[in-house]
Amino acid sequence: MRDDDTIVALSSGGLPSGIAVIRLSGPGALSVLETFCGGVPEPRRLALRAFVVDGETIDTGLIAAFPAPNSFTGEDCSELQMHGSTAVVRKILRTLTTLPRFRLAIAGEFTRRAFENGRLDLTEIEGLGDLLEAETESQRRLAVSRLDGHLSRQIARWREALLDLRAEIEARIDFSDEGDVGELPASFANGVADLRADLETALQGFDRGRQTREGIRVALAGLPNAGKSSLINALSHSDVAIVTDEPGTTRDIREVALDLDGHKLILIDMAGLRETSSVAEAEGVRRAEKEIARADLVLWLEAPGPRSDPPESDGPIWRISTKADLMNKIADDSISTVTGAGIATLLKKLASYAAETTKSTEPLLISHQRDYQALTDARHWLTDVPHHHLELAAESLRLASATLERLVGSIDAERVLDRLFSAFCIGK
């Protein structure tokens, strides 16, 4: 595989379909239009053409040309839009990939070429990946913001501020023997403090960004037979969990995603918490305790009878009384999966919680663990800069800058790219 091959891929999904789109990128992308489609049309304008192979018309459809550098990948690109017939698509793909230096693209290769040609940086590529996986409106908005370069532009501003600070120090290091080189001005320490405060503000939004991108994890917890499996079935309108009167039926972790008013929630069903001699159930309890500890929200379910105390959790805990159909008086926090009492109210409460938890007056900057780690490291390097010796201060500023450069992929991007593109679809 060579980087200067022309890559080809079906980009429109499974066949058969109403329309199929084949994308090409590389040195031969435009010559294909000349050879098989009667000529290259005006850039970025669709043209109706016949696809002719060895004198035979295979199909008729639309073609488009995107000359470099004004294309998605930064290379010459073209698209062929045809009827989504399996036979038609196979014939055209087979014809194209038998041409010299033409081959099928691997997953994410179009986007990787866009990165290598400076069309997208690493954070924007992650935004594209988030957009492809977005299931809710809030996820879509967050992904589009990242893809549009909102984080990239902020990182560029931070890097410019670091360059100015480094220039202040390095001028004094380089010309320390000159008589007119004075001490660092007071504005230097203020500049460092302002930059560190900006990083701190961005870091404070990480949990909201993560919960928007990944979903708010809601643990359904309680003692055995508290109604956890019944509730996850009721909330998801499915029979995802087995429900019996036998205690300890659920032993593994089960997740169901919900879209509530454009926000993603992940409901987690788990084993009931109790002491047990069963090795399998004990493992289920251990996993349940682990999920409770890391959940964003815990619904502690209690069936009629003595109250029980939930374990510790980093997130809030809502006590909910279940099996309200067995009680004479229904409280405000009671539900019944048999009659449906309280279920609609609980869903509305969860939707309000999700909206409030992810609400922000400013667009969320960071949502990936990689973002959080990079900004934490940059903040660390800025902590004692004003109090360091000049050479040490300059090195700390350089390391802070390198951390931000790594985030956008200016340096050390290879491992992140390999991991990121492995999840991309063919043709993107």
DAJO-V936663 format. One record per residue. N is the residue number from 1. RES is the residue in three letters. OMEGA is omega in radians with two decimals (999 if undefined). BURIAL is 1 if it has 16 or more other ideal C-beta (glycine too) atoms within 10 Angstrom, else 0. Layout:
# DAJO-V936663
<<N/RES/OMEGA/BURIAL> <N/RES/OMEGA/BURIAL>>
This chain:
# DAJO-V936663
<<1/MET/-3.14/0> <2/ARG/-3.12/0> <3/ASP/-3.14/0> <4/ASP/2.96/0> <5/ASP/2.95/1> <6/THR/-3.08/1> <7/ILE/-3.04/1> <8/VAL/3.09/1> <9/ALA/2.92/1> <10/LEU/-3.02/1> <11/SER/-2.96/1> <12/SER/3.06/1> <13/GLY/-3.00/0> <14/GLY/3.11/0> <15/LEU/-0.12/0> <16/PRO/-3.14/0> <17/SER/-3.14/0> <18/GLY/-3.13/0> <19/ILE/3.01/0> <20/ALA/-3.14/1> <21/VAL/3.04/1> <22/ILE/-3.14/1> <23/ARG/3.07/1> <24/LEU/3.06/1> <25/SER/3.12/1> <26/GLY/-3.03/1> <27/PRO/-3.07/0> <28/GLY/-3.02/1> <29/ALA/-3.12/1> <30/LEU/-3.14/1> <31/SER/3.09/0> <32/VAL/3.13/1> <33/LEU/3.11/1> <34/GLU/-3.02/0> <35/THR/-2.98/0> <36/PHE/-3.01/1> <37/CYS/3.03/1> <38/GLY/3.08/0> <39/GLY/-3.13/0> <40/VAL/-3.14/1> <41/PRO/3.07/1> <42/GLU/-3.09/0> <43/PRO/3.06/0> <44/ARG/3.05/0> <45/ARG/3.12/0> <46/LEU/3.09/0> <47/ALA/3.12/1> <48/LEU/-3.10/0> <49/ARG/2.98/1> <50/ALA/3.05/0> <51/PHE/-3.01/1> <52/VAL/3.11/0> <53/VAL/-3.13/0> <54/ASP/3.09/0> <55/GLY/-3.12/0> <56/GLU/3.08/0> <57/THR/-3.13/0> <58/ILE/-3.13/1> <59/ASP/3.02/1> <60/THR/-3.11/0> <61/GLY/-3.09/1> <62/LEU/3.07/1> <63/ILE/3.11/1> <64/ALA/3.12/1> <65/ALA/3.12/1> <66/PHE/-3.10/1> <67/PRO/3.06/0> <68/ALA/0.01/1> <69/PRO/-3.03/0> <70/ASN/3.10/0> <71/SER/-3.12/1> <72/PHE/-3.09/1> <73/THR/-3.02/1> <74/GLY/3.07/1> <75/GLU/2.94/1> <76/ASP/3.12/1> <77/CYS/3.03/1> <78/SER/3.09/1> <79/GLU/3.05/1> <80/LEU/3.11/1> <81/GLN/-3.03/1> <82/MET/3.02/1> <83/HIS/-3.05/0> <84/GLY/3.10/1> <85/SER/3.10/0> <86/THR/-3.11/0> <87/ALA/-3.14/0> <88/VAL/-3.09/1> <89/VAL/3.13/1> <90/ARG/-3.13/0> <91/LYS/-3.11/1> <92/ILE/3.11/1> <93/LEU/3.13/1> <94/ARG/3.13/0> <95/THR/-3.09/1> <96/LEU/-3.05/1> <97/THR/3.00/0> <98/THR/3.08/0> <99/LEU/3.13/0> <100/PRO/3.08/0> <101/ARG/2.98/0> <102/PHE/3.09/1> <103/ARG/3.05/1> <104/LEU/3.11/0> <105/ALA/3.00/1> <106/ILE/-3.07/0> <107/ALA/3.06/1> <108/GLY/-3.01/1> <109/GLU/3.08/1> <110/PHE/-3.12/1> <111/THR/3.10/1> <112/ARG/3.09/1> <113/ARG/3.07/1> <114/ALA/3.10/1> <115/PHE/-3.09/1> <116/GLU/3.12/1> <117/ASN/3.03/1> <118/GLY/3.13/0> <119/ARG/3.11/1> <120/LEU/2.97/1> <121/ASP/-2.99/1> <122/LEU/3.13/1> <123/THR/3.10/1> <124/GLU/3.08/1> <125/ILE/3.08/1> <126/GLU/3.07/1> <127/GLY/3.08/1> <128/LEU/3.09/1> <129/GLY/3.10/1> <130/ASP/-3.13/1> <131/LEU/3.12/1> <132/LEU/-3.10/0> <133/GLU/-3.05/0> <134/ALA/3.14/1> <135/GLU/-3.08/0> <136/THR/-3.12/1> <137/GLU/-3.14/0> <138/SER/3.08/1> <139/GLN/3.12/1> <140/ARG/-3.12/0> <141/ARG/-3.14/1> <142/LEU/-3.13/1> <143/ALA/-3.14/1> <144/VAL/3.10/0> <145/SER/3.14/1> <146/ARG/3.13/1> <147/LEU/3.13/1> <148/ASP/3.04/0> <149/GLY/-3.14/1> <150/HIS/3.10/1> <151/LEU/-3.12/1> <152/SER/-3.13/1> <153/ARG/3.11/0> <154/GLN/3.10/1> <155/ILE/3.10/1> <156/ALA/3.11/0> <157/ARG/3.09/0> <158/TRP/3.14/1> <159/ARG/3.08/1> <160/GLU/3.11/0> <161/ALA/3.11/1> <162/LEU/3.11/1> <163/LEU/3.11/0> <164/ASP/3.13/0> <165/LEU/3.12/1> <166/ARG/3.14/1> <167/ALA/3.11/0> <168/GLU/-3.09/1> <169/ILE/-3.00/1> <170/GLU/3.05/1> <171/ALA/3.14/0> <172/ARG/3.06/1> <173/ILE/-3.07/0> <174/ASP/-3.07/0> <175/PHE/-3.08/0> <176/SER/-3.13/0> <177/ASP/3.10/0> <178/GLU/-3.06/0> <179/GLY/-3.06/0> <180/ASP/3.11/0> <181/VAL/-3.05/0> <182/GLY/3.11/0> <183/GLU/3.08/0> <184/LEU/-3.14/0> <185/PRO/3.12/0> <186/ALA/-3.14/0> <187/SER/3.13/0> <188/PHE/3.13/1> <189/ALA/3.11/0> <190/ASN/3.12/0> <191/GLY/3.10/1> <192/VAL/-3.13/1> <193/ALA/3.13/0> <194/ASP/3.14/0> <195/LEU/3.13/1> <196/ARG/3.11/1> <197/ALA/3.09/0> <198/ASP/3.12/1> <199/LEU/3.14/1> <200/GLU/3.12/0> <201/THR/3.12/0> <202/ALA/-3.14/1> <203/LEU/-3.13/1> <204/GLN/3.12/0> <205/GLY/-3.05/1> <206/PHE/-3.10/1> <207/ASP/3.10/1> <208/ARG/3.12/1> <209/GLY/3.13/1> <210/ARG/-3.12/1> <211/GLN/3.08/1> <212/THR/-3.06/1> <213/ARG/-3.05/1> <214/GLU/-3.04/1> <215/GLY/3.10/1> <216/ILE/-3.09/1> <217/ARG/-3.10/1> <218/VAL/-3.11/1> <219/ALA/3.02/1> <220/LEU/-2.97/1> <221/ALA/3.12/1> <222/GLY/3.07/1> <223/LEU/3.05/1> <224/PRO/3.12/1> <225/ASN/3.09/1> <226/ALA/3.12/1> <227/GLY/-3.09/1> <228/LYS/-3.11/1> <229/SER/3.10/1> <230/SER/-3.10/1> <231/LEU/-3.13/1> <232/ILE/3.05/1> <233/ASN/-3.10/1> <234/ALA/-3.11/1> <235/LEU/-3.10/1> <236/SER/-3.11/0> <237/HIS/-3.13/0> <238/SER/3.07/0> <239/ASP/-3.05/0> <240/VAL/-3.09/0> <241/ALA/3.07/1> <242/ILE/-3.12/0> <243/VAL/3.06/1> <244/THR/3.07/0> <245/ASP/-3.09/0> <246/GLU/3.12/0> <247/PRO/3.06/0> <248/GLY/3.14/1> <249/THR/-3.12/1> <250/THR/-3.13/1> <251/ARG/-3.14/1> <252/ASP/3.11/0> <253/ILE/3.13/0> <254/ARG/-3.09/1> <255/GLU/3.06/0> <256/VAL/-3.14/1> <257/ALA/3.08/0> <258/LEU/2.99/1> <259/ASP/-3.14/1> <260/LEU/3.13/1> <261/ASP/3.09/0> <262/GLY/3.12/0> <263/HIS/-3.13/1> <264/LYS/3.01/1> <265/LEU/3.09/1> <266/ILE/3.11/1> <267/LEU/-3.06/1> <268/ILE/3.05/1> <269/ASP/-3.03/1> <270/MET/3.12/1> <271/ALA/3.03/1> <272/GLY/-3.08/1> <273/LEU/3.05/1> <274/ARG/3.00/0> <275/GLU/-3.09/0> <276/THR/3.07/1> <277/SER/3.13/0> <278/SER/-3.13/0> <279/VAL/-3.12/0> <280/ALA/-3.13/0> <281/GLU/3.12/1> <282/ALA/3.08/0> <283/GLU/3.08/0> <284/GLY/3.11/1> <285/VAL/3.12/1> <286/ARG/3.13/0> <287/ARG/3.11/0> <288/ALA/3.13/1> <289/GLU/3.10/1> <290/LYS/3.12/0> <291/GLU/3.13/1> <292/ILE/-3.09/1> <293/ALA/-3.07/0> <294/ARG/-3.12/0> <295/ALA/3.05/1> <296/ASP/3.13/1> <297/LEU/3.11/1> <298/VAL/2.97/1> <299/LEU/-3.12/1> <300/TRP/-3.04/1> <301/LEU/-3.13/1> <302/GLU/3.05/1> <303/ALA/3.11/1> <304/PRO/-3.11/0> <305/GLY/-3.13/0> <306/PRO/3.11/0> <307/ARG/3.12/0> <308/SER/-3.10/0> <309/ASP/3.12/0> <310/PRO/3.04/1> <311/PRO/-3.13/0> <312/GLU/3.10/0> <313/SER/3.09/1> <314/ASP/-3.11/0> <315/GLY/3.10/1> <316/PRO/3.14/0> <317/ILE/3.07/1> <318/TRP/3.05/1> <319/ARG/-3.11/0> <320/ILE/3.10/1> <321/SER/-3.11/1> <322/THR/3.09/1> <323/LYS/-3.11/1> <324/ALA/3.13/1> <325/ASP/3.12/0> <326/LEU/-3.09/0> <327/MET/3.14/0> <328/ASN/-3.09/0> <329/LYS/-3.12/0> <330/ILE/3.13/0> <331/ALA/-3.10/0> <332/ASP/-3.09/0> <333/ASP/-3.12/0> <334/SER/3.09/1> <335/ILE/3.02/1> <336/SER/3.07/1> <337/THR/3.10/1> <338/VAL/-3.11/0> <339/THR/-3.09/0> <340/GLY/-3.12/0> <341/ALA/3.06/0> <342/GLY/-3.08/1> <343/ILE/3.14/0> <344/ALA/3.11/0> <345/THR/3.13/0> <346/LEU/3.12/1> <347/LEU/3.11/1> <348/LYS/3.12/0> <349/LYS/3.10/0> <350/LEU/3.12/1> <351/ALA/3.12/1> <352/SER/3.11/0> <353/TYR/-3.14/1> <354/ALA/3.14/1> <355/ALA/-3.12/0> <356/GLU/-3.09/0> <357/THR/-3.07/1> <358/THR/-3.11/1> <359/LYS/3.10/0> <360/SER/3.10/0> <361/THR/3.11/0> <362/GLU/3.05/0> <363/PRO/-3.12/0> <364/LEU/-3.09/1> <365/LEU/-2.98/1> <366/ILE/-3.10/1> <367/SER/3.13/1> <368/HIS/3.09/1> <369/GLN/3.11/0> <370/ARG/3.08/1> <371/ASP/-3.07/1> <372/TYR/-3.11/1> <373/GLN/-3.13/0> <374/ALA/-3.12/1> <375/LEU/3.06/1> <376/THR/3.12/0> <377/ASP/3.14/1> <378/ALA/3.10/1> <379/ARG/3.12/1> <380/HIS/-3.09/0> <381/TRP/-3.13/1> <382/LEU/-2.95/1> <383/THR/-3.02/0> <384/ASP/-3.07/0> <385/VAL/-3.08/1> <386/PRO/-3.06/1> <387/HIS/-3.12/0> <388/HIS/2.88/0> <389/HIS/-3.02/0> <390/LEU/-3.10/0> <391/GLU/3.13/0> <392/LEU/3.12/0> <393/ALA/3.12/1> <394/ALA/3.14/1> <395/GLU/3.11/1> <396/SER/3.10/1> <397/LEU/3.11/1> <398/ARG/3.14/0> <399/LEU/3.08/0> <400/ALA/3.12/1> <401/SER/-3.14/1> <402/ALA/3.10/1> <403/THR/3.12/1> <404/LEU/3.09/1> <405/GLU/3.12/1> <406/ARG/-3.13/1> <407/LEU/3.14/1> <408/VAL/3.07/1> <409/GLY/3.10/1> <410/SER/3.09/0> <411/ILE/3.03/0> <412/ASP/-3.06/0> <413/ALA/-2.90/1> <414/GLU/-3.08/0> <415/ARG/3.12/0> <416/VAL/3.14/1> <417/LEU/-3.12/1> <418/ASP/-3.13/0> <419/ARG/-3.09/0> <420/LEU/-3.03/1> <421/PHE/3.11/1> <422/SER/-3.13/0> <423/ALA/-3.14/0> <424/PHE/3.09/1> <425/CYS/3.04/0> <426/ILE/3.11/0> <427/GLY/3.09/1> <428/LYS/999/1>>
